Amino acid sequence: QAQLVESGGGLVQTGGSLRLSCVGSGFSFSEHDMMWYRQTPGSERELVASMSADGSEANYDDSIKGRFTMSRDNAKNSVYLQMNSLKLDDTAVYYCNAERPGQLRIWGQGTVVTVRE
């Protein structure tokens, strides 16, 4: 069964850092593009970062560009999101997502990031 498990969320002060991790199992991880989304109550889930299957290309939403860095290690079936200079607006549930054309999208359960002053 395909599965993604996120970890690394928590409570941090503004300007602080967190590193989110997401581990995949039960599917061909290295053949999937990976994404990080986030969602706040009452809002739609928004894409913040994406990375190609081989890790050669990464894209970031303007809201996090220059502060967050996405990476992946296909040998460990893992993807990461290094979050620096965190702001109050970064508070959200963060989800990782695996995509491959023609196949069902795979979602993790989410990890909560709370930024306080």
C-alpha positions as CSV (number, residue, x, y, z in Angstrom):
1,Q,0.0,0.0,0.0
2,A,1.4,3.4,-1.0
3,Q,2.1,5.6,1.9
4,L,3.7,8.9,2.8
5,V,4.6,9.9,6.4
6,E,5.5,13.4,7.3
7,S,7.4,14.5,10.4
8,G,9.3,17.5,11.7
9,G,6.5,19.9,12.4
10,G,6.3,21.8,15.7
11,L,6.2,25.1,17.5
12,V,8.8,27.7,16.6
13,Q,9.3,31.4,17.1
14,T,9.3,33.9,14.2
15,G,12.6,33.8,12.5
16,G,13.3,30.3,13.5
17,S,13.8,27.1,11.4
18,L,12.3,23.7,11.0
19,R,13.0,20.8,8.7
20,L,10.1,18.7,7.5
21,S,10.7,15.1,6.3
22,C,8.5,12.8,4.3
23,V,9.2,9.2,3.8
24,G,7.5,7.1,1.1
25,S,6.8,3.4,1.0
26,G,4.8,1.0,-1.2
27,F,5.4,2.7,-4.5
28,S,8.2,3.6,-6.8
29,F,9.3,6.8,-5.0
30,S,12.1,7.7,-7.5
31,E,9.6,7.8,-10.4
32,H,7.3,10.3,-8.8
33,D,7.5,14.1,-8.7
34,M,7.1,15.3,-5.1
35,M,5.3,18.3,-3.8
36,W,4.9,20.1,-0.5
37,Y,1.5,21.7,0.2
38,R,0.1,23.6,3.2
39,Q,-3.3,24.3,4.4
40,T,-4.8,26.6,7.1
41,P,-8.3,26.3,8.5
42,G,-11.0,27.6,6.1
43,S,-8.5,27.8,3.2
44,E,-7.7,25.5,0.3
45,R,-4.6,23.5,0.2
46,E,-1.8,25.4,-1.6
47,L,1.2,24.2,-3.3
48,V,4.4,25.7,-1.9
49,A,7.2,23.6,-3.4
50,S,7.7,20.9,-6.0
51,M,10.6,18.8,-7.2
52,S,11.0,16.5,-10.2
53,A,11.5,12.8,-9.8
54,D,15.2,13.0,-10.3
55,G,15.7,16.1,-8.2
56,S,17.0,18.1,-11.0
57,E,14.3,20.8,-10.9
58,A,12.6,22.5,-8.0
59,N,10.0,25.2,-8.0
60,Y,8.8,27.4,-5.2
61,D,5.8,29.6,-4.5
62,D,6.7,33.3,-4.2
63,S,5.6,33.3,-0.6
64,I,8.4,31.0,0.5
65,K,11.0,31.6,-2.2
66,G,14.4,32.3,-0.7
67,R,13.4,31.0,2.7
68,F,12.4,27.4,2.1
69,T,14.5,24.7,0.3
70,M,13.2,21.4,-0.9
71,S,15.4,18.4,-1.4
72,R,15.0,14.7,-1.9
73,D,17.0,11.5,-1.4
74,N,15.7,8.8,-3.6
75,A,17.9,6.2,-1.9
76,K,16.0,6.8,1.3
77,N,12.6,7.4,-0.4
78,S,12.6,10.7,1.4
79,V,11.8,14.4,0.6
80,Y,12.6,17.3,2.8
81,L,11.6,20.9,3.3
82,Q,14.1,23.1,5.1
83,M,12.2,26.1,6.4
84,N,14.1,29.2,7.5
85,S,13.1,32.7,8.6
86,L,9.7,31.4,9.5
87,K,6.8,33.9,9.6
88,L,3.5,33.9,11.4
89,D,1.9,33.3,8.0
90,D,3.8,30.0,7.6
91,T,1.6,28.5,10.3
92,A,-0.3,25.6,8.6
93,V,-0.6,21.9,8.2
94,Y,2.1,20.8,5.7
95,Y,1.5,17.8,3.5
96,C,3.7,16.0,1.1
97,N,2.3,14.6,-2.1
98,A,3.6,12.2,-4.8
99,E,2.5,12.4,-8.4
100,R,3.1,10.4,-11.5
101,P,1.2,10.9,-14.7
102,G,-1.6,8.4,-15.1
103,Q,-1.5,7.3,-11.5
104,L,-3.4,8.3,-8.3
105,R,-1.9,11.0,-6.2
106,I,-0.5,9.9,-2.9
107,W,-0.9,12.1,0.2
108,G,0.6,12.0,3.6
109,Q,-1.4,12.7,6.8
110,G,0.2,16.1,7.4
111,T,2.4,17.7,10.0
112,V,1.5,20.8,11.9
113,V,3.8,23.9,11.9
114,T,3.0,26.7,14.3
115,V,4.9,29.9,14.3
116,R,4.5,32.3,17.2
117,E,6.1,35.6,18.0
